[in-house]
Structure formats: C-alpha cells, structure tokens
C-alpha cells in the first residue's frame, strides 16, 4: 500500500514524525507537507502563484503552500502515482465539532477524499500535546485495519485522540460531530509601532457535547471517529426554502 501523509503544523512538526514513525514499516510512505505552520487554513488552495517543493533532510517534501495544496499537488501530478490512502496529522490540538470547518488538518485529508482516496485526519486533544506516542499507537492500529480490510470506496474520517497515556484510553467510539458555542470576541492589540490591530478570539466551549458526539467521547477518554462528507446541502431545508421562495416571489415590499 502507498500512503500519502500531510499535516498543517509543518514538515518539522513532532506529530508528523510520530505518525510516520508509527506506519513506516507497514507501507510505502511519502510525506508532502507545508514548509511552516499553516493551521486553520481550511480548504484554501493557492492559485495566485506557482508553489515550490524542496526535499528536506528528513526525506519529507516541503511545500511553500497550504495543507490542501500539498495533497492536491502530490496526487494530481507531483508523485506520479495515486496513493491508496491519505493521512493527515497528528495535529497538535483537537479538531472537534465546528473546528473541522477551519482545520487545515482535516482539509488535507478532505482533499484526498475529494480526489477519490480514502483519508483520515488525526488530532491530539490538547495543545501542546504531551502524548504523541498514544496518537501514534492509534494511527498504527487504524492503518493496520485498513490494510486488513481496505475500504470499498473512498471515505473521510476525523479522529481525535485523548492526550493521555495509552493505558488510560478506554477504546474508541464512532460518533457524530458536536458543536461549540460562539467563539470568544476579538481583542484589540497594538503593534510595536503603535498601530492598532485585532486578534481573533479563542474557540468557544462545547455546546453540543452529548455522549453520541466527539466531545462526549473524548471527555470519557475514548478515541472519537467521525465520518465526514463534503456535501454542504441542507437537505432537510430544501422543501421549506422552496416554499419560502414561492411565497416571497409573490410578496410586495412594504
């Protein structure tokens, strides 16, 4: 099996090294990752300029682009072959609930999925993570399962791993994404030259964190596994919106 690995923390990130170390004896592994930290870049790709790729001393390919760039370039021509599996991570920090919308880690895996390849995003639940060895063990076990029973079609999984010693893990749960409260407000800061700037606030606390969610699983020291999709259609709203459009087209402004 040929596995493509990427991340959003950059090619020198300890989580990336932990992931590669966990599976290097199981498959043919190629790493194509950003040249620096590209966290929270979501599915953004670079179309305004060409991207440079360098071979680093550790053998990884370093791209001066974003996570989705790395996977897209690798799969659509740079590697010269189509990988059997795309892995992203191990991220330094969680990607739970709404985090998946912004996550570069999830985006790298999603790009593989969009290109027809099974893909998994891995994240530790605390930042800075203290137990990447636990994450590495989870990665290895999941990859071994993929090798033993390859998926019949492409799927996208988001995996969050409690940042605890391995013997404290209680197992795994396949769960839906939860939801956070609104993010913290922006804050006013000042540059060294006195120029006013604005800093994005931190993520909000969990709002929907029941036992059937990723938040709930992690809280009980279970690995959370959430199948994701890229269809953003609100299917349950189609009829209501169609009915509203019909009414609104006949309405007159007051």
C-alpha positions as CSV (number, residue, x, y, z in Angstrom):
1,X,0.0,0.0,0.0
2,X,1.2,3.5,-0.8
3,X,0.3,6.2,1.7
4,X,0.5,9.9,1.3
5,X,1.0,11.9,4.6
6,X,0.5,15.6,5.2
7,X,-0.5,17.9,8.0
8,X,-1.0,21.6,8.8
9,X,1.6,22.1,11.5
10,X,4.5,21.9,9.0
11,X,7.0,19.3,7.9
12,X,9.1,19.6,11.1
13,X,6.2,19.0,13.5
14,X,6.6,16.3,16.1
15,X,3.1,15.0,15.4
16,X,4.0,14.3,11.8
17,X,7.2,12.5,12.8
18,X,5.2,10.4,15.3
19,X,2.7,9.4,12.6
20,X,5.3,8.5,10.1
21,X,7.3,6.5,12.6
22,X,4.2,4.5,13.5
23,X,3.5,3.3,10.0
24,X,6.8,3.4,8.1
25,X,7.2,-0.4,8.3
26,X,3.6,-1.1,7.2
27,X,3.5,0.7,3.8
28,X,5.3,2.8,1.3
29,X,5.0,6.2,2.9
30,X,5.6,9.6,1.2
31,X,5.3,12.9,3.1
32,X,4.3,16.1,1.4
33,X,3.7,18.8,4.0
34,X,3.7,22.6,4.4
35,X,7.1,24.3,4.9
36,X,5.7,26.1,8.0
37,X,2.7,26.1,10.4
38,X,-0.4,26.5,8.3
39,X,-3.0,25.8,11.0
40,X,-6.6,27.0,10.5
41,X,-6.2,27.5,6.7
42,X,-9.2,25.2,6.0
43,X,-9.6,24.1,2.4
44,X,-7.8,27.1,0.9
45,X,-5.6,26.4,-2.1
46,X,-3.0,28.7,-3.7
47,X,-4.0,29.7,-7.3
48,X,-2.2,33.1,-7.5
49,X,1.3,31.7,-7.9
50,X,3.3,28.6,-8.5
51,X,4.5,26.6,-5.4
52,X,8.0,25.4,-4.7
53,X,8.8,22.0,-3.3
54,X,12.0,21.0,-1.6
55,X,13.3,17.7,-0.3
56,X,14.1,18.1,3.4
57,X,16.9,16.4,5.2
58,X,14.4,14.0,6.8
59,X,13.2,12.9,3.4
60,X,9.9,14.8,3.6
61,X,8.8,17.0,0.8
62,X,8.3,20.6,2.0
63,X,5.8,22.8,0.1
64,X,5.5,26.6,0.4
65,X,1.8,26.3,0.4
66,X,-1.2,25.1,2.5
67,X,-2.3,21.6,3.5
68,X,-4.8,21.3,0.7
69,X,-2.1,22.4,-1.7
70,X,0.2,19.7,-0.6
71,X,-2.2,16.9,-1.1
72,X,-3.6,18.3,-4.4
73,X,-0.2,18.8,-5.9
74,X,1.0,15.4,-4.7
75,X,-2.0,13.4,-6.1
76,X,-2.5,15.3,-9.3
77,X,1.0,15.0,-10.7
78,X,3.9,15.5,-8.4
79,X,4.1,12.0,-7.1
80,X,3.4,10.3,-10.4
81,X,1.0,7.8,-8.8
82,X,-2.3,7.8,-6.9
83,X,-1.9,6.9,-3.3
84,X,-4.1,4.2,-1.7
85,X,-4.6,6.2,1.5
86,X,-4.1,9.8,2.7
87,X,-3.3,10.5,6.3
88,X,-3.1,13.9,7.9
89,X,-1.7,14.8,11.3
90,X,-1.1,14.1,14.0
91,X,-2.3,17.6,14.8
92,X,-1.1,19.4,17.9
93,X,-4.5,20.2,19.3
94,X,-8.1,19.0,18.8
95,X,-10.3,19.2,15.8
96,X,-13.8,18.6,17.3
97,X,-17.2,19.8,16.1
98,X,-17.1,23.1,14.3
99,X,-13.2,23.0,14.4
100,X,-13.4,20.8,11.3
101,X,-14.6,23.8,9.2
102,X,-11.4,25.7,9.8
103,X,-8.9,22.9,10.3
104,X,-6.0,22.5,7.9
105,X,-5.5,19.0,9.2
106,X,-9.0,18.0,8.2
107,X,-8.6,19.9,4.9
108,X,-5.6,17.9,3.9
109,X,-7.5,14.6,4.4
110,X,-10.6,16.1,2.7
111,X,-8.5,17.0,-0.4
112,X,-7.5,13.4,-0.7
113,X,-11.2,12.3,-0.3
114,X,-12.2,14.8,-3.0
115,X,-9.7,13.2,-5.3
116,X,-11.3,9.8,-4.7
117,X,-8.9,8.4,-2.0
118,X,-9.8,7.1,1.5
119,X,-8.5,9.6,4.0
120,X,-8.1,10.0,7.8
121,X,-7.3,13.1,9.8
122,X,-5.7,12.6,13.3
123,X,-5.6,15.1,16.1
124,X,-4.5,15.1,19.8
125,X,-6.9,16.8,22.1
126,X,-4.6,19.1,23.9
127,X,-2.1,21.8,22.8
128,X,0.7,21.4,23.3
129,X,0.2,17.6,23.1
130,X,2.1,15.6,25.7
131,X,1.4,12.0,24.4
132,X,2.0,11.7,20.7
133,X,3.1,8.2,21.5
134,X,-0.6,7.4,22.2
135,X,-1.6,9.1,19.0
136,X,1.0,7.0,17.1
137,X,-0.4,3.8,18.5
138,X,-3.9,4.8,17.4
139,X,-2.7,5.6,13.9
140,X,-0.9,2.4,13.6
141,X,-3.9,0.3,14.7
142,X,-6.2,2.1,12.3
143,X,-3.8,1.7,9.4
144,X,-3.4,-2.0,10.1
145,X,-7.2,-2.3,9.9
146,X,-7.2,-0.5,6.6
147,X,-4.6,-3.0,5.3
148,X,-6.5,-5.9,6.6
149,X,-9.9,-4.7,5.2
150,X,-9.4,-2.0,2.5
151,X,-12.4,0.3,2.1
152,X,-14.6,-0.5,-0.9
153,X,-15.0,3.2,-1.7
154,X,-13.4,6.5,-0.6
155,X,-14.4,7.8,2.9
156,X,-13.2,10.6,5.1
157,X,-12.7,10.1,8.9
158,X,-11.9,12.6,11.5
159,X,-10.2,11.0,14.5
160,X,-9.5,12.8,17.8
161,X,-7.2,11.1,20.4
162,X,-7.3,11.9,24.1
163,X,-3.9,13.3,25.1
164,X,-3.4,10.7,27.9
165,X,-1.0,7.8,28.4
166,X,-2.0,4.9,26.2
167,X,-3.2,2.7,29.1
168,X,-5.8,5.3,30.0
169,X,-7.6,5.0,26.7
170,X,-10.9,3.3,27.1
171,X,-11.4,2.3,23.5
172,X,-13.0,4.1,20.6
173,X,-16.4,5.4,19.6
174,X,-17.8,6.2,16.2
175,X,-19.7,9.4,16.8
176,X,-21.2,12.5,15.1
177,X,-19.6,15.9,15.4
178,X,-20.7,18.0,18.3
179,X,-20.9,21.8,18.3
180,X,-19.2,24.7,20.1
181,X,-20.6,27.9,21.4
182,X,-19.7,31.1,19.5
183,X,-16.0,31.9,19.6
184,X,-14.6,34.4,22.1
185,X,-14.7,38.1,21.0
186,X,-11.8,39.6,19.1
187,X,-9.4,41.7,21.1
188,X,-7.6,44.9,20.3
189,X,-3.8,44.8,20.4
190,X,-1.1,47.2,19.3
191,X,1.9,46.5,17.2
192,X,5.4,47.7,18.3
193,X,4.9,50.9,16.2
194,X,1.6,51.6,18.0
195,X,-0.6,50.6,15.1
196,X,-4.0,49.2,16.2
197,X,-4.6,45.6,15.3
198,X,-7.3,43.0,16.0
199,X,-6.7,39.4,17.3
200,X,-9.2,36.6,16.6
201,X,-10.6,35.2,19.8
202,X,-10.2,31.6,21.1
203,X,-12.7,28.8,20.2
204,X,-15.9,28.7,22.2
205,X,-16.6,25.9,24.8
206,X,-18.6,22.8,23.8
207,X,-22.3,23.4,23.4
208,X,-23.5,20.1,22.0
209,X,-21.4,17.6,23.8
210,X,-23.6,14.6,24.4
211,X,-22.4,11.0,24.7
212,X,-23.0,10.5,20.9
213,X,-20.7,13.3,20.0
214,X,-16.9,13.6,19.5
215,X,-16.8,16.0,22.5
216,X,-18.6,13.4,24.7
217,X,-16.3,10.5,23.6
218,X,-13.1,12.5,24.3
219,X,-14.4,13.5,27.7
220,X,-14.6,9.9,28.6
221,X,-11.1,9.1,27.2
222,X,-12.4,7.3,24.1
223,X,-10.9,7.9,20.7
224,X,-13.6,9.6,18.6
225,X,-14.0,8.6,15.0
226,X,-16.4,10.7,12.9
227,X,-17.2,10.0,9.3
228,X,-17.4,13.3,7.3
229,X,-18.8,14.3,4.0
230,X,-18.3,17.4,1.8
231,X,-22.0,17.8,0.7
232,X,-22.9,21.1,2.3
233,X,-26.6,20.9,1.1
234,X,-29.1,21.3,4.0
235,X,-31.3,18.6,2.6
236,X,-33.8,18.9,5.4
237,X,-34.3,22.6,4.4
238,X,-35.0,22.1,0.7
239,X,-38.8,21.9,0.9
240,X,-39.0,24.8,3.4
241,X,-36.8,27.1,1.3
242,X,-38.7,26.2,-1.9
243,X,-42.0,27.1,-0.2
244,X,-40.5,30.4,1.1
245,X,-39.2,31.3,-2.3
246,X,-42.6,30.7,-3.8
247,X,-44.3,32.9,-1.2
248,X,-41.5,35.6,-1.4
249,X,-41.8,35.8,-5.2
250,X,-45.4,36.9,-4.8
251,X,-44.9,39.3,-1.9
252,X,-44.5,43.1,-2.3
253,X,-42.2,45.2,-0.3
254,X,-44.0,47.2,2.4
